[in-house]
């Protein structure tokens, strides 16, 4: 597939893993939490268990804030490893997220896209207060931020995307979505039919077998070239 159709007014982005160094930041936060417990646990294994609990909590109703979801998920993961949970552990995790930095090429690429006349928005599975620190690191290039807290739903639910499009006052043909998360953002794209560019940063995550994004890039700075090839820049 390739990008086709009319030039979008808006480019929407996933935040963590696409713009912000999520995997690296989460690894550092979990290392800090577990090191304080004085235990020797494989961090990647622990994060895999945490992720399982996080995604399960995100599907539950009524909707919870990400701060609440991450606290419950961390508590459950620590329970599986026989560790004692302290509410301060959850505070370490959530407070660290806003300090996670952008990937090196992100700010200059966002500047290029803004200069080309696109409006830029983030659609993210988080809370307003948590993402504020990350957005502040993006040099003012983001025009609008839509969170799961605002939408009352987490990706891949269609609800958060439809809420975002209502906020931006656009239809799916007037945007392109840029993301690194195949099982959240690309799963929603498969269901709803919006155009996507997948940023495959080599994490090992792969798209769903029955869906292919419109284009694939290794890093965000390759996006302007893809848009130019589509005749949009």
N, C-alpha and C positions, 0 to 999 in steps of 0.2 A: 504494500500500500504506500501511497505518497499523499502529501497534503494537496488537496484540490479545493476548488470553490472560491468564493469571494474572500477578500482579505478581512480578517477579523479585527474588530475594534479593540477587543480585550485579549490579552494573554493571561491565563490563570496558571498558578503554580501550586504544586504541593510544596510544603515548607521543609520538613525534616527528612533528610536524605537527598533532597533535590537542591535546595538552596543552602541548608544548614547541615553541618557535619554531625548527624544524629548517631550513627553507629559508633564513631570515635568518642563522642560525648557521653553516650550511655555506658560504654565500656569503662570510661574513667569514673563516672558516678557510682557504678556498681562496685568497682574496685575499692573506692573510698568507703562505701557502706560495709562491704564484707571484710575489708582489712581491719576495720574497727572491731569486728567480732572475733578476730584472732583465729579465723578458720582458713583452710586451704581448699577452696572450691574452684573448679573450672569456670571461669567467668562466662564463656560462651554458652556453656551448658546451663548455667543459672539464668542468663538472659533469655535463652530459648524457653525456659519454663515460665519466666516472668511474662514474656510476650504472649504465651498461650493464655495465661490468666487475664492479661490486659485485654486481649481481643474478645474473650468471653464476656468480660464485664461490660465492654462497650456495646454489646448486643442486648444487654438486659434492659428492662423497663421497670420503673421509670428511669429516664435519662439521668446520668450522673455527670458531674464535672470531671474533667480529666484529672484534676488533683485528687478527687475521690477515687476514681478508677485506678490510678497508679498506686495509691495507698493500699487499696484492697488487693491489687495484683501483687504488689511487693510482699504484703503480709502473707498471701497464699503461697507464693514461691518460697519464702523463707520457711514457712511451715513444712513444705515438702522436703527441705534440706535439714529439718530439725533445728532451725535457728530461732532464737527469740527475737520477735519483732518489737521495735520501739517506734512510736510516731515520729521521732526525730529522723529515723531512716527515710521515711517518705518525704520529709522536708528537704533532706539532702538531695534526693532525686529531683523533686519538682523545682527547687531553687537553682539546680545546676543547668536545667534545660535552657533558660533564658540567656545563659552565658555561652552556650554552644555557638561557635563562630561559623560564618559562611565558608563555603569552599573558596579556594583562592581566586577562581575566575568569576565568581558570581556577581560581585558589585559592578565590575566593569562591563559585564555582559548585560546586566539590567540597564545600565546607563546607555549602552548601544541601542537596546530595544526601545527605551523611552525616547531617545533622539530620533528614532525612526517613526515615531508617532503612535506607538502602541500604548494603551493603558494597561497597567499591570496590577494583578490581584493575587492574593494568596487564599487558598482554601485548605484549612488544616484541622486535623483531629486534636485540638487542644483547647485551652481556655484563653480568654483575652489577656489576662494578667501574665500568664506563662509566656505567651508568644511576644509580648511587648518588647522584651529585651533583645530578641532575635531580630525583630523588625527594625529596631533602633540601629542595628549594625549594617543595615542595607542602604544607608546614605540617602534616605528619603525617596527612593525610586518606586516604592510600592504605593499605589493609589488607594487600595482598599484591602482590608483583611477580613475574611469570613472564617469563623471558628465553629467547631462542633458545639461549643457552649451557646453561641448565638442560634444555631440551627436546631439544637435539641436532638442531634443525631450525629453518628460517626460514619465516616467512609468505611465500607463501600455503599452505604445506604444512599439511595437516590435523593432522600430528603435533604441532605446537606448540599448537594449540587443544585437542586431546584431552588433551595433557599438562596444560594449564592447568585444564581442567575436572576432571581427576582430582585435581589439587592443591587445588582449591576444593571438591571433593566435591559437584559439581552436574552436572545434565544441561543440555542446550541450552535446555530450556523454562524453566529457572530463572535465566536471565540475559538481558541485552541488551548488545550490544557497540556502543561508540561510537568512531568512527574517522574519519580524514580521508583514508585511503589506499584508493582504489578498486581498484587492481590488486593489492593484497596482501590486505587485510582483507575487502573486499567480494567478491573472487574466492573466498576461503575460505568466506564466508557463502553464496555461490551453490552451492557444492559441499555444504556441511554442513547448511545450513538454519537457522542461528541468526538471531535477530532483530537488526537493526542500525539505528543512527541514523548517518547520514553527515554529517560536519561539512564542508561545502563552503566553504572559506575563500577562494574566488576565485582559486585558483592555476592554473586551467585544466585540472586533472586531472578526468576524467569517469568515471562508473561504466561498467562493461562494458555493451555494448549489449543483452545479454540478461539483465540483472539490474537490479532497482530496489530500493534500500534501503527499509525500512519507513517511515522519515521522513528529512527533510533539514533541516538547520539551518545558518545562516551562521557562527555562533559558539557556543561551549560554553554560554554563559549562556541560550541558547534551549532547552536540553535539559529543564530542569525544567518548562517549559510543555508540551512534548511529552508528558512523563511524566504530567503532570496531566490532559491531554486523554485519555490512555489509562485514567484512573482509578487511577493508581498513586501519586499524591501528593495 
